[in-house]
Amino acid sequence: MTLADIQAAVGLRTPIRHQLFIDGRFVDALDGQTLATLNPHDNSVIAEVAMAGPADIDLAVRAAQRAFPAWSRLAAADRGRILLRLADLIEANAEELARLESLDTGHPLKDSLALDVPRTAACYRYFGGMADKFQGDVVPVEAGFLNYVTREPVGVVGQVVPWNFPLMFTSWKMAPALAAGNCVVMKPAEITPLSSLKIAELMREAGMPDGVVNIVPGLGSVAGQYIAEHPDIAKIAFTGSTATGRRIVQASAGNLKKVQLELGGKGANIVFDDANLTAAVNGSAWAIFHNQGQACIAGSRLMLHERIADEFLERFAALARSIRLGNPMDPQTEMGPLTSLQHRDRVLGYVDVAREQGGELLSGGRAPGGDLAAGCYVEPTIVRAHSHTDRIAQEEVFGPFVTVLTFKDDTEALQIANSTDYGLGSGLWTGQLKRAHQFARELHAGMVWINSYKRVNPGSPFGGVGQSGYGREMGFDAMREYTQAKSVWVNVDAQIAPWYPRA
Ligand code: TAP
């Protein structure tokens, strides 16, 4: 199949962008290297995408440096206006962006249309509106002096995003950075670069000045590592695994970059015996199976009060078995493939890990055959762990794989919930207000959902504690992350005393 055939087959109107975006232009990599990007439904090649090496990243950084003075001094409202225009363009191109995202990642088209694209537009719109509302302070200091504090952009920021929500995550990172006046060098994951390159095209259409945004697909170990080390990049923002986050911290030490990390999770999703079971069953399926479980905030530890465990599991397993797996482009599909074969095998490997440690497979646990055999599919999988210390209850699987644990009372529930090194998202289902707030306070997590799971909003801080990283995306917190305070002292009418009182 040629590129044009693929475009026609999935209903794309414009050519798939497959070059680097540097200084406002689409260009090949200097050394001509490319990398095939695959459709996870059948592992066919969708496009050969240019792969940035260090020399390309140097060009991107220099372009960003050149663009920074004018961009950072542009009136905040004018920066905002460009982001607002971009949000409108994303909506105008929603169908195409959604198709591209589903083709590249395996997200069901239904989800890309209803969630990924609208959330991406909402994020640019939120920060477009925020640009001229994020203001400094005046500090009440000694008489005769005025002290004011401005928030200045950091400079050129490097951003590295993973493959699980490539379109949405580029907006979470670029929107606040740009609203605050920074210039960006962004590396999408090597396996899912397409939607971010389409966004580059829309950025240009929205009037983004050349060099402010540079998108450089490439290998994590080469391009990502080089961005993390780069002496002229003032900050790196990263989403991905805890192991890579650690490498980024080490690489950033050379020029003491600011670092922001949004890493893995092992979300506790706790169902108490007084919960509304229908809501909890549906919400728990959403918590783990949406996006094939490839979410850092997935509710991957399903913790059930022992009194309701059997009934809950019966209903939950029946729901899991009814989920319609299939080609993401089919409007009936509820769960698509994982994003790569390598990742599918890693997820399936955890079924063996579970068995070795005495876990009980309750549902799924296989790659489906038939029409889906060539793709990266995994059945919705439910495993009861032998103990909360087992690997499947401690390690991030990052797939449609949920680990079931039971507890007898609130004390044990809290102890199990807080027993991992991670601390990103947690949820609980209960009818008791007091218990809900107590757990919200005690859970070791950056986000807690009560009688719901996995809600996000551009205004609500998103991030973790412990080995889930540090820093917050979204809201005013994100603007603080992408700026630094400058304190300015003005002598309004204070007398300057002699330099040192002398007798
Ligand atoms: P990572 O290695 O963390 O990949 C995430 C991003 O970091 C990708 O853009 C990757 O580029 C880049 N990267 C890799 N090595 C780098 C380095 N040395 N310096 C700078 N950037 C680097 O994750 P993965 O290998 O794709 O997935 C492994 C596991 O990580 C998953 O199973 C899951 O548990 C976890 N994970 C978590 C998240 C979230 S949202 N917390 C997202 C993805 C994965 P390339 O892809 O081009 O190598």
Boltz pocket constraint, residues with backbone or C-beta under 6 A from the ligand:
constraints:
  - pocket:
      binder: B
      contacts: [[A, 160], [A, 161], [A, 162], [A, 163], [A, 164], [A, 187], [A, 188], [A, 189], [A, 190], [A, 191], [A, 218], [A, 219], [A, 220], [A, 221], [A, 223], [A, 224], [A, 225], [A, 226], [A, 228], [A, 239], [A, 240], [A, 241], [A, 242], [A, 244], [A, 245], [A, 247], [A, 248], [A, 262], [A, 263], [A, 264], [A, 265], [A, 295], [A, 296], [A, 346], [A, 396], [A, 397], [A, 398]]
      max_distance: 6.0
